[in-house]
Amino acid sequence: MGRSWTMTVFTQCALFILLWVALYMGKSEKPRRASPLDLYFISVGGGERPPSDRTLLLRQMEKTARFYKVKFIVSIAELGEEDPLVKNATLEFPSLKVPWYTSGSGRGYFWKQVSIPYDRFLDIFSVDTRSLQDCLQTRPATVDERDQLEWLVEKLKATNGIWHIVIGFHPLINCQGHKNIMKTKLFQPLHHIFQKYEVNVYLSRQEGAGHYIKEGTTAYIGNPIPAVVCNGITCNNACCIEGMHNGFLLHRVSPLEMESYYINSTGKIVFRSTLYQGRKEVM
């Protein structure tokens, strides 16, 4: 009798554990709910899209922006403020009428500092990668181009921000699928600056799926733009992010960590990464 009772209890406990695991594993991941101690912002790649795709993307961005009370949006687009995504968002979607920081070719460079809790700051630096890329490939740097790198170094030295994010139109690392990556000529000079002055994240565009690549203490995050996903190559989560065509990123920033959620236009999270102030990461 005692043995039968023991087996019954054991079986019920086992079934309960299996049910709990099934329910837990069945839950779809959601970004952590907005907290007074967190700052949320969105980053997105611009470019031409079919009107239906653009509307679907902006509608999902608005829903996310409203729920998480995003403070600003980073747009990485060739045309800057004239990009179709930016213009339609600010005209048709009320919750997206927040500051847009746009980075595109030929738009110069700028610095924005945003407050986060406990009197800390998040710094956003935009660099004109078009002019830097051209000069490295074809000719010596002009005075203005040298000035841009000197400006970036001076601002990084002077800032009291604890999070440093650099945005540029061109990716410094390109995803080639199957864990293969290709570094551009612009990678090494900028990466050297990023490592020396503790740049946490470089945000750029990425044709197709987008990517997440960690080099040293800097995370290189590619925001997807309309294109054939990864040039037809099957992506691997160690480099390319599958399922991100026509998507955007939601970033949660606190004094201790920065969490990035890759969200497609249907609202599904397909990838998540976390950077800590101790320069560690979790994926």
Secondary structure by P-SEA (a helix, b strand, c coil): caaaaaaaaaaaaaaaaaaaaaaaaacccccccccccbbbbbbbbbccccaaaaaaaaaaaaaaaaaacccbbbbbcccccccaaaaaaaccccccccbbbbbbcccccbbbbbbcccccbbbbbbbaaaaaaaaaccccccaaaaaaaaaaaaaaacccccbbbbbccccccccccccbbbbccaaaaaaaaaaaacccbbbbbbcccccccccccbbbbbbbccccccccccccccccccccccbbbbbbbcccbbbbbbccccccccbbbbbcccccccc
